[in-house]
Amino acid sequence: MEGNDVQKWETRPSQNSVQAPPLQWKRAALMTKTITAFKETISIDSDNDDVDTKQQIKYGKPSQAAWAILSEYCDHSTIHGMKYLGEHKRPWWERIFWIIVFGVSIYTCAALIMNIWYKWNYNPVIVSFAEKSTPVWEIPFPTITICPENKAPQTIFNYTDTFWKLKDFHSNITQEYPTNEELANFYVVSQVCDVHIIEQSKPDADFVRGVDIITRLSQIMPAFRETFLRCKWRNSLQNCANLFSKFITDDGMCYSFNSLSVEEIYRQEGLLPELMLHIENRTATDWNVEDGYSSAAQTTTYPKRVLGPGTKAGLELLLNGYEKDFDNLCRGPVQGFKILLQTPGELPLMSKRFFRIPFDQEILISIKPKIITTRQCYFQKERELRYFQIYSQNNCELECLANFTLTKCGCVKYSMPRNTTVPVCGPKKISCLYDAEDKLAIKEFEQGVVAATSSYRAATTCNCLPACTSIAYEAEISQADYDYKSLAGLNGKSNEKDKLYGAKKSRLSIFFKEAQFLTSKRSELYGTTEFLANCGGLLGLFMGVSTLSIVEIIYFCSVRLATNLKMRHKKRKELQNYEDKMA
């Protein structure tokens, strides 16, 4: 019933000339006004595009609802310039002007934010120095590993002679074949010789026991007493046997000073009987790489440390070799020693980084320690290795190489970490060992180069990030001729053997250069806080945008819209119920 019909009903008499009851007229008029008011409130079928956004539930068609919420946002937005876009009955060129201004502001702001993001992503760190210097007695003296270049003294085992016997036999030049003892020694020594030597000998053994390799290498290597003639630690003569201990490396049997024991390096799974070459007669160490020495540590604690700089506070060695024992086939015509300086707790990798100590020279190694704390790294408790108790990038890479070699070759090198179930490669698999190492290096490169443009190291097979706190021992080396022949009766002993075998000597001094050093620290140049602060400054400068402005956009597109639609649905339902009731 429409309003004009009610008006006619009110003024027109009935056919019987009897007027309708006044109460019925009033009810009809009230119902009509109520329905009209509800329709005007929600504009159910209104086609008018000029929507009054102040009335939150006045949404009709979907297009009207979208325009209404946009217009409402423009009216209330805190972003500069948005209210001009939503104003009603403004000329079209004004809207275009503000659209252009708004677009230029967004483009400029985005370009500058991209520059900040580039610095944050590609140049995020800066190397700085600590606020105060660190005395050298707060860090341990480096672990010093010394390996003789001569792996098989000819007076003990003639490696060259055995090689030619094998080669001539395979070439049918002679029928003389090495004895079983010579053959066993030859294949063991070949594990630490140049790979092309073993390839020419045509070996036929795939696997051997690791304990056999280690035992024979220990028996064949130059005698300790003939190699280390004199040792002086902190300006005091000491028994070299008390300072150095045998250690298994990828370069054969070597001697280490100030190294942690194998029980402190390996976990129980990797602690094999053949690794127990000596028994440590001391208490457990009072030091770790992250926390340093404990407050209760004495000056005689282990690992050893010095109290100051200079040669008198360091280590001095007199090394010896006999020219008659030199074998130039195994490692080529290079004699002397290899030396490696590293942090205690790391397994030495002599084939990757070392200094060479020649004979007839006096070598001075001046150490400049450097402690680096870095980002994108592992703390000791964050990355647990299978065979090692102490995490370092060096130990991680060695364990990864062992796992990769086992997959490719079915065995590992005698010096690699392993358990009792892992076989040790024999002479026939030596080429596979070197090939697996090259393949792993290529694989790591291919995986890492994917993110070469990123400041973050890509995830690789090994994923061996640096330790968050590491100690590097940078060395400055100087040398001079060592005229030891002018000395008579060295150490009060007769030099008859020196004359007979052609003794060659080297003197080595290792010490800290300065009493204190500055710790290097890699800190964030652009961290998350700096990045957000710079981006917020640009957004505020060009657009007046804050965090609440972004939340406001989300609010209007979600909460506000949903609430208004819910209110509209509620009103429509109330109207429908009222119409049904009045019908």
C-alpha positions in Angstrom: 0.0 0.0 0.0 1.5 3.3 -1.2 1.3 6.7 0.5 -0.9 8.3 -2.2 -3.4 5.4 -1.9 -3.7 6.0 1.8 -4.3 9.7 1.1 -7.2 8.8 -1.3 -8.6 6.4 1.2 -8.6 9.1 3.8 -10.6 11.6 1.7 -12.9 9.3 -0.2 -16.1 8.1 1.4 -17.1 4.5 1.0 -19.9 3.3 -1.3 -22.2 2.9 1.7 -21.3 6.5 2.7 -19.8 5.1 5.8 -16.3 6.3 6.8 -13.5 3.8 7.6 -12.5 3.6 11.2 -10.0 6.3 12.1 -7.6 3.7 13.9 -7.2 1.6 10.7 -6.3 4.7 8.7 -3.6 5.6 11.2 -2.1 2.1 11.2 -2.0 2.1 7.4 -0.3 5.4 7.2 2.3 4.5 9.9 3.2 1.3 8.1 3.7 3.1 4.8 5.9 5.7 6.4 8.0 3.0 8.1 8.6 1.0 4.9 9.5 4.2 3.0 12.0 5.2 5.7 13.7 1.8 5.7 14.0 1.8 1.9 15.5 5.2 2.0 18.0 4.1 4.7 19.6 1.2 2.7 18.8 2.3 -0.9 18.2 -1.2 -2.0 17.5 -0.4 -5.7 19.0 3.0 -5.9 20.9 3.8 -9.1 22.3 7.0 -7.8 26.1 7.0 -7.9 26.4 9.9 -5.5 26.5 7.8 -2.4 26.5 9.5 1.0 29.5 7.8 2.7 28.7 9.2 6.1 25.9 6.7 6.3 27.9 3.6 6.8 25.2 1.1 5.7 24.0 3.0 2.6 25.5 0.4 0.1 23.4 -0.8 -2.8 24.8 -2.6 -5.8 28.4 -4.0 -5.6 29.8 -1.2 -7.7 28.1 1.3 -5.3 29.5 -0.6 -2.3 33.1 -0.5 -3.8 32.9 3.2 -4.7 31.4 4.0 -1.3 34.1 2.3 0.7 36.8 4.0 -1.5 35.2 7.3 -1.1 34.8 6.8 2.6 38.5 5.9 2.9 39.6 9.0 0.9 37.6 11.2 3.2 39.2 9.7 6.4 42.7 8.6 5.2 45.8 10.1 6.9 47.8 9.8 3.6 48.4 13.2 2.1 46.5 13.9 -1.1 44.0 11.0 -0.8 41.1 13.2 0.3 41.3 15.2 -2.9 40.8 12.0 -5.0 37.6 11.2 -3.1 35.9 14.6 -3.1 32.5 14.7 -4.8 31.6 17.0 -7.7 35.2 18.1 -8.4 36.4 18.7 -11.9 38.0 15.7 -13.7 41.3 17.6 -14.3 41.7 18.1 -10.6 41.5 14.4 -10.0 44.0 13.8 -12.8 46.4 16.3 -11.3 46.3 14.6 -7.9 46.6 11.1 -9.5 49.8 12.3 -11.3 51.2 13.8 -8.1 50.3 10.7 -6.1 51.9 8.4 -8.8 55.1 10.4 -8.9 55.4 10.4 -5.1 54.9 6.6 -5.1 57.5 6.0 -7.8 60.1 8.3 -6.2 59.5 6.7 -2.8 59.8 3.2 -4.2 63.0 3.9 -6.1 64.7 5.3 -3.0 63.5 2.4 -0.9 65.0 0.0 -3.4 68.3 1.7 -3.0 68.1 1.2 0.8 67.1 -2.4 0.3 70.1 -3.0 -2.0 72.4 -1.8 0.7 70.6 -3.8 3.3 70.8 -7.0 1.2 74.2 -6.7 -0.4 76.3 -4.6 1.9 74.8 -5.3 5.3 77.9 -5.6 7.5 80.9 -3.5 8.3 84.1 -4.7 10.0 85.0 -2.6 13.0 87.4 -2.9 15.9 86.4 -3.6 19.5 86.3 -0.7 22.0 89.4 -2.0 23.9 92.4 -4.1 23.0 92.8 -7.7 24.1 96.0 -9.0 25.8 97.6 -12.1 24.2 97.3 -14.0 27.4 93.5 -14.1 27.0 93.8 -16.4 23.9 95.7 -19.7 23.6 99.0 -20.0 21.8 98.2 -21.6 18.4 98.3 -25.3 17.8 101.5 -25.9 15.8 101.5 -29.0 13.6 104.8 -30.0 11.9 105.1 -32.6 9.2 108.4 -33.8 7.7 108.3 -33.7 3.9 110.3 -36.9 3.8 107.7 -39.6 4.4 109.9 -42.7 4.1 113.6 -42.4 5.1 115.6 -44.6 2.7 117.5 -46.1 5.6 114.2 -47.6 6.9 112.3 -48.2 3.6 113.5 -47.5 0.1 110.3 -46.2 -1.5 111.9 -45.4 -4.9 113.5 -48.8 -5.3 110.2 -50.6 -4.6 108.4 -48.4 -7.2 110.9 -49.3 -9.9 110.6 -53.0 -9.1 106.9 -52.8 -9.6 107.0 -50.8 -12.7 109.7 -53.0 -14.3 107.8 -56.1 -13.4 104.6 -54.8 -15.0 106.6 -53.8 -18.1 108.2 -57.3 -18.3 111.7 -55.7 -18.0 112.5 -57.8 -14.9 111.0 -60.7 -13.0 112.0 -59.4 -9.6 108.9 -58.6 -7.6 108.9 -56.8 -4.2 108.5 -58.8 -1.1 105.2 -58.7 0.8 106.7 -56.4 3.4 108.0 -54.0 0.8 104.7 -54.1 -1.0 102.7 -53.4 2.1 105.0 -50.5 3.0 104.9 -49.1 -0.5 101.1 -49.0 -0.6 100.9 -47.4 2.8 103.4 -44.7 2.0 101.6 -44.1 -1.3 98.6 -42.9 0.6 100.6 -39.7 1.4 102.6 -39.4 -1.9 101.6 -37.8 -5.2 98.7 -39.5 -6.8 100.4 -40.2 -10.1 102.9 -42.5 -8.4 100.3 -45.0 -7.2 98.5 -44.9 -10.6 101.7 -46.1 -12.4 102.2 -49.0 -10.0 98.8 -50.6 -10.9 97.6 -51.6 -7.4 95.0 -54.3 -6.8 93.9 -53.8 -3.2 90.6 -52.0 -2.7 90.4 -51.8 1.1 92.8 -52.0 4.0 92.5 -51.6 7.7 93.0 -48.0 8.9 95.0 -49.3 11.9 97.5 -51.0 9.5 98.1 -47.7 7.6 98.6 -45.7 10.8 100.9 -48.4 12.4 103.1 -48.6 9.3 103.3 -44.9 8.8 104.4 -44.5 12.4 107.1 -47.2 12.0 108.4 -45.7 8.7 108.4 -42.0 9.4 111.6 -40.2 10.6 112.4 -40.8 14.2 111.1 -38.1 16.6 114.4 -37.8 18.5 116.3 -37.3 15.3 113.9 -34.7 14.0 113.4 -32.5 17.1 116.8 -31.8 18.6 116.0 -28.9 20.9 112.8 -27.3 22.2 112.5 -24.1 24.2 109.1 -22.9 25.5 108.8 -19.5 27.1 112.6 -19.2 27.2 113.0 -22.5 29.0 114.6 -25.6 27.6 112.2 -28.5 27.8 111.9 -32.1 26.7 110.5 -32.1 23.2 108.6 -35.3 23.9 106.6 -33.5 26.6 105.6 -30.7 24.2 104.8 -32.6 21.0 102.6 -35.6 20.4 101.9 -37.7 17.3 98.9 -36.7 15.3 97.2 -38.2 12.3 96.7 -35.8 9.4 96.0 -36.0 5.7 99.7 -35.6 5.1 100.7 -38.6 7.1 102.0 -38.8 10.7 102.9 -35.4 12.1 103.7 -33.8 15.4 101.5 -31.3 17.1 102.2 -28.8 19.9 99.4 -27.3 22.1 96.7 -29.4 20.5 93.7 -30.7 22.4 93.6 -34.4 22.9 91.7 -36.7 20.6 89.2 -37.3 23.4 88.5 -33.6 23.5 88.2 -33.3 19.7 86.2 -36.4 18.7 82.9 -37.6 19.8 82.5 -41.2 21.1 81.4 -42.5 17.7 84.5 -41.2 16.0 87.0 -42.1 18.7 88.7 -45.1 17.2 91.5 -47.1 18.9 94.0 -46.3 16.3 93.7 -42.6 17.0 94.8 -43.0 20.6 98.5 -42.6 19.8 99.3 -41.1 23.2 97.7 -40.6 26.5 97.3 -37.1 27.9 98.6 -36.9 31.5 96.8 -33.6 32.3 93.4 -32.3 33.4 90.7 -31.2 31.0 91.1 -27.9 29.3 89.8 -24.7 30.9 89.2 -23.0 27.6 86.7 -22.8 24.7 86.7 -20.6 21.7 83.5 -18.7 22.5 84.1 -17.9 26.2 87.9 -18.1 26.4 89.7 -19.2 29.5 87.8 -19.6 32.8 88.4 -17.2 35.6 90.1 -19.9 37.6 92.6 -20.9 34.9 96.2 -20.7 35.9 99.2 -19.6 33.8 100.1 -23.3 33.4 96.6 -24.3 32.1 96.0 -26.1 28.8 96.0 -25.2 26.0 99.2 -23.3 26.7 99.3 -19.5 26.6 102.1 -16.9 26.7 102.4 -13.9 29.0 103.8 -11.5 26.5 105.3 -10.9 23.0 108.7 -11.6 21.6 110.9 -14.6 20.9 111.6 -15.3 24.5 107.9 -15.7 25.3 107.2 -18.1 22.5 108.4 -21.4 21.1 111.8 -22.1 19.6 112.7 -25.4 17.8 115.8 -26.9 16.3 114.8 -29.3 13.5 116.9 -31.9 11.8 117.0 -34.2 8.8 119.5 -36.4 7.1 120.3 -36.0 3.4 121.0 -39.7 3.0 117.4 -40.5 4.0 115.8 -38.1 1.5 113.4 -39.6 -1.1 112.6 -37.4 -4.0 110.1 -39.6 -5.7 107.2 -39.6 -3.2 106.8 -35.8 -2.9 109.2 -34.5 -5.5 112.6 -32.8 -4.9 111.3 -30.7 -2.0 112.7 -31.3 1.5 112.1 -29.7 4.8 108.9 -29.4 6.8 105.4 -28.2 6.6 104.0 -26.2 9.4 100.4 -25.2 10.2 99.1 -22.7 12.8 95.5 -23.1 13.8 93.0 -22.9 16.7 93.2 -25.7 19.3 90.4 -28.2 18.7 90.6 -28.2 14.9 91.8 -31.2 13.0 94.8 -30.1 10.9 94.4 -30.1 7.1 98.0 -29.9 6.0 97.2 -30.3 2.3 95.2 -27.0 2.1 97.2 -24.4 4.0 100.7 -24.5 5.5 104.0 -22.8 5.6 107.1 -24.4 4.3 110.2 -24.6 6.5 113.3 -25.3 4.3 116.6 -26.7 5.6 119.7 -24.6 6.3 117.4 -21.6 7.3 116.5 -19.8 10.4 112.8 -19.0 10.3 111.0 -16.4 12.4 107.2 -16.5 12.5 105.7 -13.4 14.1 102.0 -14.0 14.9 99.3 -11.4 14.8 96.2 -12.9 16.3 92.7 -11.9 15.1 89.4 -12.7 16.8 86.4 -12.3 14.6 82.8 -12.3 15.6 80.5 -12.5 12.6 76.9 -12.8 11.4 75.5 -15.6 9.4 77.4 -18.2 11.4 76.9 -21.1 13.8 77.4 -21.1 17.6 78.7 -24.2 19.1 75.3 -25.3 20.3 73.6 -24.5 17.0 75.4 -26.9 14.7 76.3 -30.3 16.1 78.7 -32.4 14.1 78.6 -36.2 14.0 82.2 -37.0 14.8 83.6 -33.7 16.4 82.8 -32.2 19.7 83.9 -28.7 18.6 82.3 -27.0 15.7 84.5 -25.1 13.3 84.3 -24.5 9.6 87.4 -26.6 9.1 85.9 -29.6 11.1 82.6 -29.3 9.3 84.2 -29.3 5.9 86.3 -32.3 6.8 83.3 -34.3 8.0 81.3 -33.3 4.9 84.2 -34.5 2.6 84.3 -37.8 4.5 80.6 -38.4 3.9 80.8 -37.4 0.3 83.8 -39.7 -0.3 82.1 -42.6 1.3 79.1 -42.1 -1.1 81.3 -41.9 -4.2 84.1 -44.4 -3.3 82.5 -46.7 -0.8 85.3 -45.9 1.6 87.2 -43.0 3.2 90.8 -41.9 3.6 92.6 -43.2 6.7 92.8 -39.6 8.1 89.1 -38.8 7.7 86.6 -39.0 10.6 84.7 -42.3 10.6 83.3 -45.0 12.8 84.2 -48.7 13.0 81.8 -49.7 10.2 83.3 -47.4 7.6 86.0 -49.1 5.4 89.3 -47.4 4.7 90.3 -47.0 1.1 93.2 -49.1 -0.2 95.8 -48.1 -2.8 93.4 -48.9 -5.7 90.9 -46.3 -4.4 93.4 -43.4 -3.9 92.5 -41.9 -7.3 88.9 -42.0 -6.3 89.7 -40.0 -3.1 91.2 -37.1 -5.0 88.4 -37.2 -7.6 85.8 -37.1 -4.9 87.4 -34.1 -3.3 87.4 -32.3 -6.7 83.8 -33.2 -7.4 82.7 -31.9 -4.0 84.5 -28.6 -4.6 82.7 -28.2 -7.9 79.4 -29.1 -6.4 79.8 -26.5 -3.6 80.8 -23.9 -6.2 77.8 -24.6 -8.4 75.4 -24.5 -5.5 77.0 -21.4 -4.0 77.2 -19.4 -7.2 73.4 -19.4 -7.5 73.2 -16.7 -4.8 76.5 -15.1 -5.7 74.7 -11.7 -6.0 73.3 -12.1 -2.5 75.0 -11.1 0.8 73.8 -14.4 2.2 75.7 -17.6 1.5 73.5 -20.0 -0.4 72.6 -23.4 1.2 75.0 -26.0 -0.1 75.6 -29.7 0.5 78.0 -29.1 3.3 76.5 -25.8 4.6 79.6 -25.2 6.7 79.3 -21.6 7.8 82.0 -20.0 9.9 81.9 -20.3 13.7 80.4 -17.1 15.2 83.6 -16.6 17.1 86.9 -17.7 15.6 90.6 -17.0 16.1 92.9 -16.5 13.2 96.6 -16.5 13.5 98.1 -14.3 10.8 101.9 -14.8 10.4 104.7 -12.6 9.2 107.7 -14.7 8.2 111.3 -13.7 7.9 114.3 -16.0 7.3 118.1 -16.0 7.1 120.8 -18.5 6.4 121.5 -20.8 9.3 125.2 -21.7 9.5 124.9 -24.6 11.8 128.0 -26.3 10.4 130.2 -23.8 12.2 128.9 -25.2 15.5 130.8 -28.1 16.9 129.4 -30.7 19.2 125.8 -29.6 19.0 124.1 -30.2 22.4 127.3 -31.7 23.7 126.9 -34.8 21.4 129.3 -36.1 18.8 128.4 -35.1 15.2 129.8 -38.2 13.6 126.4 -39.3 12.3 125.8 -35.8 11.0 128.9 -36.1 8.9 128.1 -39.6 7.8 124.4 -39.0 6.8 124.7 -35.4 5.8 122.7 -33.6 8.5 120.6 -30.6 7.6 119.1 -28.4 10.2 116.6 -25.5 10.6 115.8 -23.3 13.5 112.3 -22.1 14.0 111.0 -19.4 16.3 107.2 -18.7 16.7 106.0 -15.9 18.9 103.4 -13.2 19.2 104.4 -9.9 17.7 102.7 -7.6 20.1 101.4 -7.7 23.7 97.9 -6.7 22.7 95.7 -6.8 19.7 92.4 -5.4 18.5 89.5 -7.8 18.1 87.7 -7.4 14.7 84.0 -7.4 14.8 81.6 -7.7 11.9 78.5 -5.8 12.8 75.4 -4.8 10.9 75.6 -1.7 8.9 72.0 -2.0 7.8 70.1 -4.1 10.1 66.3 -4.6 10.2 65.9 -1.6 12.5 67.9 0.7 10.2 66.1 -0.6 7.1 62.6 0.1 8.6 63.7 3.5 9.9 65.0 4.7 6.5 61.9 3.3 4.7 59.6 5.0 7.2 61.4 8.3 6.8 61.0 8.2 3.0 57.3 7.2 3.2 56.7 10.0 5.7 58.6 12.6 3.5 56.9 11.8 0.2 53.5 10.5 1.3 52.9 11.2 5.0 52.6 7.4 5.5 53.1 5.8 8.8 52.5 2.3 10.2 49.0 3.3 11.2 48.3 4.5 7.6 49.1 1.0 6.3 46.9 -0.5 9.0 44.2 1.9 8.0 44.2 0.6 4.4 43.9 -3.0 5.7 41.1 -1.9 8.1 39.0 -0.3 5.3 39.4 -3.2 3.0 38.5 -5.8 5.6 37.1 -4.9 9.0 35.2 -1.8 7.9 33.8 -3.4 4.8 32.7 -6.5 6.6 31.1 -4.5 9.4 29.1 -2.3 7.0 27.9 -5.3 5.0 26.9 -7.0 8.2 24.9 -3.9 9.3 23.3 -3.7 5.9 22.3 -7.3 6.1 20.8 -6.8 9.6 18.7 -3.8 8.4 17.4 -5.7 5.4 16.4 -8.6 7.6 14.7 -6.2 10.1 12.8 -4.6 7.2 11.8 -8.0 5.8 10.5 -9.1 9.2 8.5 -5.9 9.6 6.9 -6.2 6.2 6.0 -9.8 6.9 4.5 -8.8 10.2 2.5 -5.9 8.7 1.2 -7.9 5.8 
